[in-house]
Amino acid sequence: MNVGILGATGYTGIELIRILSKHPNAKITYLSSKHFESQLISEVYPGLDGYCDLILEGDDFKKAVATCDIIFSTLPHELTFEIGKMVVDAGKRLIDLGSAFRFDDFNVFKNWYGSNDDIEYDKFNKVYGLTELNREKIKNAQIVGNPGCYPTSVILALAPVLKNRVVTDKNIIIDSKSGVSGAGHEPKFSNLYSECNENTKPYNVAKHRHIPEIEQELSKIMQEEVKIVFTPHLVPMTRGILSTIYCNLKSDITLKEVYDLYQEFYKNDYFIKILKPRKYPSTKSVAGSNFCQIGFEMDEHTNTLIIMSVIDNLMKGASGQAVQNMNLMFGLPENKGLDIIRIFP
Ligand SMILES: NC(=O)c1ccc[n+]([C@@H]2O[C@H](COP(=O)([O-])OP(=O)(O)OC[C@H]3O[C@@H](n4cnc5c(N)ncnc54)[C@H](OP(=O)(O)O)[C@@H]3O)[C@@H](O)[C@H]2O)c1
């Protein structure tokens, strides 16, 4: 299939190229960039020399839609909405790595993203692309709103206990830590080496844009309104997310029973690894791979279950999951082109 990547030079775009240039069923035929238009992608990123040597085109998105079977967009939402309309008109398919198509209610999107767009949001045949939870719908979707990185780590970690209703809380406390690549390649003062190295800092406390996305999906899983207290932190590493989540349990359920419940819930999911009780995950265990590892501990003093999940934000948190979704949409095995062992150390 012919694949186009719009916004190919950013961190998620370049990760898509890393995966798709070795994918046996995909042929990258269109790449776009604003800053690097007319240059070879392998000149901008010399590590791609011999793997992907296409010229970066500008914003002729009509051409991209006309010539590709599937488009990946990493662009700002205003542009992605336009591309979404073109994709619908042309009967093609789109996976958006941004936030444009993640929401059920357009007003929620507008409130949190400050958008002035006025579009017929409900008319898009779109699916929230958390693969393990929406597999059947993704197969037939025309547009997939690929989840955010924090939401992927949090929703996968909480789905089994919410679905089985073994927690008492509907206000859940989540503490997440992300590597600096989560912010993309646009330069910002707060992401300078001298400000991130040997430093750890919370940011957007209680107001991060991933809050409504997480609450939307957790509420659907539990079938009642779930709210979260969410504190993200920037930590001095390039890739990786660790989410630590605290839940009060309903009854005297044991750690072994929690483990069995997770094993059962994810028994058919190649990319989800449930750790034995009292084994804790670390970001290095999944770096460069599409896996999510989930571990647990029980604080018996307060009857609190502590769930810890790790992903690589650019893989399962973005481009890896996007390719996992593409595989489903085109009837391919879910792990095609994605069976990559993590990089260590
Ligand atoms: N980074 C992560 O870990 C991660 C994880 C999950 C989801 N996401 C989401 O995925 C999206 C992309 O993230 P990223 O980290 O890849 O961002 P990024 O590194 O900043 O890359 C953004 C890309 O979009 C292009 N672009 C930006 N504004 C444009 C414009 N006005 N016209 C044309 N092209 C434009 C840039 O092109 P040029 O720079 O070449 O001009 C670049 O290729 C964001 O919505 C982000 O929230 C990111």
The ligand as a MOL file (V3000), in Angstrom:
LIG
                    3D

  0  0  0     0  0            999 V3000
M  V30 BEGIN CTAB
M  V30 COUNTS 48 52 0 0 0
M  V30 BEGIN ATOM
M  V30 1 N 6.0580 13.3880 20.6340 0
M  V30 2 C 5.2910 12.4710 21.1970 0
M  V30 3 O 5.7550 11.6680 22.0270 0
M  V30 4 C 3.8490 12.3430 20.8020 0
M  V30 5 C 3.1340 11.2220 21.2620 0
M  V30 6 C 1.7890 11.0960 20.9010 0
M  V30 7 C 1.1770 12.0790 20.1360 0
M  V30 8 N 1.9000 13.1590 19.7400 0 CHG=1
M  V30 9 C 1.1840 14.1720 18.9440 0
M  V30 10 O 1.5600 13.9860 17.5890 0
M  V30 11 C 1.6280 15.2390 16.9100 0
M  V30 12 C 3.0380 15.4130 16.3380 0
M  V30 13 O 3.9550 15.3560 17.4200 0
M  V30 14 P 5.5300 15.4580 17.1950 0
M  V30 15 O 6.1490 15.2180 18.5210 0
M  V30 16 O 5.9310 14.6370 16.0370 0 CHG=-1
M  V30 17 O 5.6540 17.0180 16.8220 0
M  V30 18 P 6.8630 17.7420 16.0950 0
M  V30 19 O 8.1370 17.0140 16.3700 0
M  V30 20 O 6.7880 19.1740 16.5170 0
M  V30 21 O 6.5250 17.6140 14.5260 0
M  V30 22 C 5.4330 18.2700 13.9460 0
M  V30 23 C 5.4590 18.1060 12.4390 0
M  V30 24 O 4.3990 18.8860 11.8940 0
M  V30 25 C 4.9180 19.7840 10.9160 0
M  V30 26 N 4.1880 21.0690 11.0100 0
M  V30 27 C 3.9420 21.7860 12.1440 0
M  V30 28 N 3.2430 22.9030 11.8290 0
M  V30 29 C 3.0380 22.8700 10.4900 0
M  V30 30 C 2.3680 23.7220 9.5640 0
M  V30 31 N 1.7550 24.8380 9.9700 0
M  V30 32 N 2.3440 23.3730 8.2560 0
M  V30 33 C 2.9660 22.2480 7.8300 0
M  V30 34 N 3.6160 21.3960 8.6510 0
M  V30 35 C 3.6530 21.7060 9.9580 0
M  V30 36 C 6.3720 19.9550 11.2490 0
M  V30 37 O 7.0270 20.2280 10.0320 0
M  V30 38 P 8.4440 20.9430 9.9060 0
M  V30 39 O 9.0310 21.0730 11.2810 0
M  V30 40 O 9.2250 20.0510 9.0090 0
M  V30 41 O 8.1710 22.2190 9.2600 0
M  V30 42 C 6.7440 18.5860 11.7950 0
M  V30 43 O 7.0710 17.7020 10.7320 0
M  V30 44 C 1.2560 16.3020 17.9620 0
M  V30 45 O -0.1160 16.5670 17.8640 0
M  V30 46 C 1.5490 15.6040 19.2940 0
M  V30 47 O 0.7540 16.0850 20.3440 0
M  V30 48 C 3.2210 13.3180 20.0330 0
M  V30 END ATOM
M  V30 BEGIN BOND
M  V30 1 1 1 2
M  V30 2 2 2 3
M  V30 3 1 2 4
M  V30 4 1 4 5
M  V30 5 2 4 48
M  V30 6 2 5 6
M  V30 7 1 6 7
M  V30 8 2 7 8
M  V30 9 1 8 9
M  V30 10 1 8 48
M  V30 11 1 9 10
M  V30 12 1 9 46
M  V30 13 1 10 11
M  V30 14 1 11 12
M  V30 15 1 11 44
M  V30 16 1 12 13
M  V30 17 1 13 14
M  V30 18 2 14 15
M  V30 19 1 14 16
M  V30 20 1 14 17
M  V30 21 1 17 18
M  V30 22 2 18 19
M  V30 23 1 18 20
M  V30 24 1 18 21
M  V30 25 1 21 22
M  V30 26 1 22 23
M  V30 27 1 23 24
M  V30 28 1 23 42
M  V30 29 1 24 25
M  V30 30 1 25 26
M  V30 31 1 25 36
M  V30 32 1 26 27
M  V30 33 1 26 35
M  V30 34 2 27 28
M  V30 35 1 28 29
M  V30 36 1 29 30
M  V30 37 2 29 35
M  V30 38 1 30 31
M  V30 39 2 30 32
M  V30 40 1 32 33
M  V30 41 2 33 34
M  V30 42 1 34 35
M  V30 43 1 36 37
M  V30 44 1 36 42
M  V30 45 1 37 38
M  V30 46 2 38 39
M  V30 47 1 38 40
M  V30 48 1 38 41
M  V30 49 1 42 43
M  V30 50 1 44 45
M  V30 51 1 44 46
M  V30 52 1 46 47
M  V30 END BOND
M  V30 END CTAB
M  END
